[in-house]
Amino acid sequence: MSREVLLFHHALGLTPGVLSFADDLRAAGHTVHTPDLLGGKTFDSVIEAVSHAHDIGMEEITALGVAAAADLPHDVVYAGFSLGVLPAQKLAQLRPGAGGALLLHSCLPLGTFGPWPEGVPAQVHAMDEDPFFVDDGDLAAAEELVATVPGAELHLYPGKGHLFADPSRGEYDPDAAALLLRRVLAFLS
């Protein structure tokens, strides 16, 4: 089954690694849209990237992501890497007919956008010792999601890397990233 996916990048921008992940999904027969929420900017430093994202504003970044879905069908699967989870989760929870949510390296509390819509599947992927995921409340949010939403899945991988599925990052973990991709492809099928 071929799906349409709207994939949002992390705070470092639309990196070659995010594009490579999108290409992996395309190679499996899916249509993948990769909007650029940072106007073409990419960063090597997480500190610079997060500072830039705060300068733009999280609400503005989320609004840009929501706008990217305007001309797409309603049964899109919304996916996001870290910062990209903001618009992905908002769309999955609030846009009628969502086909699913793939929340990579981040998860927002359910109350952020209201209750989870019935029938919208979700997967969350992160490393079990990622300080951004564990210490910033994302793990607790993901556990709540799995406990509340029938069929929702939380996949934890051993390690501390935050953007472990982005092959353009030093924290890339090829084994964990390959397993994540297999699980994502199974979710999409």
C-alpha positions in Angstrom: 0.0 0.0 0.0 1.4 3.4 -1.0 0.9 6.2 1.5 1.4 10.0 1.3 3.7 11.3 4.0 4.4 14.9 5.1 7.8 14.7 6.7 9.1 17.7 8.8 12.8 18.2 9.5 14.5 18.8 12.9 15.9 22.2 14.1 19.1 21.7 12.1 17.0 22.1 8.9 16.3 20.1 5.8 19.6 18.2 6.1 20.9 15.6 3.6 20.1 13.0 6.3 16.4 14.0 6.4 16.3 14.0 2.7 17.9 10.5 2.6 15.2 9.2 5.0 12.5 10.7 2.7 14.2 8.9 -0.2 14.2 5.6 1.7 10.4 6.0 2.1 10.0 6.9 -1.6 12.0 3.9 -2.6 9.4 1.8 -0.8 6.7 3.3 -3.0 5.5 6.2 -0.8 5.0 9.8 -1.8 6.9 12.0 0.6 6.7 15.8 1.0 9.6 17.5 2.8 8.7 21.2 3.3 11.5 23.5 4.5 10.4 25.4 7.6 13.6 27.3 7.9 13.8 29.1 4.6 16.8 27.0 3.3 18.9 27.4 6.4 20.7 24.4 7.8 22.9 24.3 10.9 25.8 22.1 12.2 25.4 23.3 15.7 22.3 22.2 17.8 22.8 25.3 19.9 22.7 27.6 16.9 19.8 25.7 15.4 17.6 25.8 18.5 18.4 29.5 19.0 17.4 30.2 15.4 14.1 28.2 15.9 13.4 30.3 19.0 14.0 33.5 17.1 11.5 32.4 14.5 9.1 31.2 17.3 7.8 27.7 17.9 4.2 28.8 17.0 5.4 30.2 13.7 7.3 27.1 12.8 4.2 25.0 13.7 2.0 27.3 11.6 4.4 27.0 8.6 4.1 23.2 9.0 0.3 23.3 9.2 0.3 25.5 6.1 2.4 22.9 4.2 -0.5 20.5 4.5 -3.1 22.8 3.1 -3.2 21.3 -0.5 -2.6 17.7 0.5 -5.2 15.0 1.0 -6.6 14.6 4.5 -5.4 11.0 4.9 -1.7 12.0 5.0 0.7 10.4 7.5 2.4 13.2 9.4 6.0 12.6 10.4 8.5 14.8 12.2 12.0 14.6 13.5 12.4 16.3 16.9 11.3 20.0 16.2 9.3 18.7 13.3 7.1 16.8 15.7 5.4 20.1 16.6 3.5 20.5 13.3 3.3 16.7 12.7 1.6 16.0 16.0 -0.7 19.1 15.7 -1.8 18.0 12.2 -2.3 14.4 13.3 -4.4 15.5 16.2 -6.4 18.3 14.7 -6.7 17.8 10.9 -9.6 15.5 10.2 -8.9 12.3 8.5 -5.2 12.0 9.4 -3.6 8.7 8.3 -1.2 8.5 11.2 1.6 10.1 13.1 5.3 9.2 13.1 6.9 11.0 16.0 10.7 10.7 15.8 12.9 11.7 18.7 10.1 13.8 20.4 6.5 13.6 21.7 4.3 16.3 23.0 1.9 15.7 25.9 -1.6 14.7 24.7 -3.2 17.8 26.2 -1.1 20.1 23.9 -3.6 19.8 21.1 -6.5 18.2 22.9 -7.5 14.5 22.8 -6.0 12.1 20.3 -8.5 11.4 17.5 -10.0 8.0 17.3 -8.6 5.7 14.7 -5.4 7.7 14.1 -2.4 5.3 14.6 0.9 6.6 16.1 4.5 5.5 16.5 7.1 7.2 18.7 10.8 6.4 18.2 13.7 7.5 20.4 16.8 6.3 22.2 16.2 5.2 25.8 19.0 7.4 27.2 18.5 10.5 25.0 18.6 13.4 27.5 16.4 15.5 25.3 13.7 12.8 25.1 14.0 11.4 28.6 14.7 14.5 30.7 12.5 17.0 28.9 9.3 15.1 29.4 8.9 13.5 25.9 9.3 9.9 27.3 6.5 10.6 29.8 4.3 12.0 27.0 5.0 9.0 24.8 4.2 6.6 27.6 0.9 8.5 28.1 0.1 8.3 24.4 0.7 4.5 24.3 -1.4 4.0 27.5 -4.2 6.1 26.1 -4.3 5.5 22.3 -5.2 2.0 21.2 -2.5 0.5 19.0 0.0 3.4 19.6 3.6 2.2 19.8 6.7 3.4 21.6 10.0 2.1 20.2 13.0 2.8 22.4 16.5 2.0 21.1 19.6 1.6 23.3 21.8 4.7 23.4 21.9 8.5 24.0 21.8 9.9 20.5 19.0 12.4 19.8 19.0 12.5 16.0 20.3 8.9 15.6 18.2 8.3 12.4 19.8 11.2 10.5 22.9 9.8 8.6 24.3 13.3 8.2 24.8 13.6 12.0 27.6 12.4 14.1 25.2 10.6 16.5 23.8 8.5 13.6 23.4 4.9 14.7 23.1 2.7 11.5 21.7 -0.3 13.3 19.1 1.6 15.3 18.2 3.7 12.2 17.8 0.6 10.0 15.4 -0.9 12.7 13.5 2.4 12.9 13.1 2.5 9.1 11.8 -1.1 9.1 9.3 -0.3 11.8 8.2 2.9 10.0 7.8 1.0 6.7 5.7 -1.6 8.5 3.6 1.2 10.0 3.0 2.7 6.5 2.0 -0.6 5.0 
